[in-house]
């Protein structure tokens, strides 16, 4: 592993431990050349995924980009980082096991929206506002009406599908 600070190629692993319910390995590394310390993660990748953009471009799937977009939607929300990791890992597993090597960006966006709907209603609305390209308050009202009219049992089923049973969901507060 190349050092991100000095580009040295002889980094050493100082600590390894499983994370994400044994779905990944977290490694603490040190560079003997510059003394820099950094963390790497090792995950199983079943297949190389290509994302088909709306413009027709094809780009490699980037798990970190997916994680960043979810974190933006969840900014300042009371959601545990482990739950977010599990959700994103579940989405990636779902995409990899779909049997398709090329996946439309709209498919990925739909899966993220579905997962966020069960995880946190506010994050769902935030993500939907970008994904669906909201232009005015009526667009927000439409999504809020969807959530409000949705039975709690449906929200719970979606949450369990992406998060597993026994984990609490952030409540939807009515003002």
Secondary structure as the mmCIF struct_conf table of DSSP 4:
data_model
#
loop_
_struct_conf.conf_type_id
_struct_conf.id
_struct_conf.beg_label_comp_id
_struct_conf.beg_label_asym_id
_struct_conf.beg_label_seq_id
_struct_conf.end_label_comp_id
_struct_conf.end_label_asym_id
_struct_conf.end_label_seq_id
TURN_TY1_P TURN_TY1_P1 UNK A 4 UNK A 6
BEND BEND1 UNK A 9 UNK A 9
STRN STRN1 UNK A 11 UNK A 19
TURN_TY1_P TURN_TY1_P2 UNK A 20 UNK A 23
STRN STRN2 UNK A 24 UNK A 31
TURN_TY1_P TURN_TY1_P3 UNK A 32 UNK A 34
STRN STRN3 UNK A 37 UNK A 43
BEND BEND2 UNK A 47 UNK A 47
STRN STRN4 UNK A 50 UNK A 52
TURN_TY1_P TURN_TY1_P4 UNK A 54 UNK A 55
BEND BEND3 UNK A 56 UNK A 56
STRN STRN5 UNK A 58 UNK A 60
HELX_RH_AL_P HELX_RH_AL_P1 UNK A 63 UNK A 73
TURN_TY1_P TURN_TY1_P5 UNK A 74 UNK A 76
HELX_RH_AL_P HELX_RH_AL_P2 UNK A 81 UNK A 96
TURN_TY1_P TURN_TY1_P6 UNK A 97 UNK A 98
BEND BEND4 UNK A 99 UNK A 99
BEND BEND5 UNK A 101 UNK A 101
STRN STRN6 UNK A 102 UNK A 104
HELX_RH_AL_P HELX_RH_AL_P3 UNK A 105 UNK A 119
HELX_RH_AL_P HELX_RH_AL_P4 UNK A 121 UNK A 131
TURN_TY1_P TURN_TY1_P7 UNK A 132 UNK A 133
BEND BEND6 UNK A 136 UNK A 136
HELX_RH_AL_P HELX_RH_AL_P5 UNK A 137 UNK A 149
BEND BEND7 UNK A 150 UNK A 150
HELX_RH_AL_P HELX_RH_AL_P6 UNK A 152 UNK A 163
TURN_TY1_P TURN_TY1_P8 UNK A 165 UNK A 166
HELX_LH_PP_P HELX_LH_PP_P1 UNK A 168 UNK A 171
#
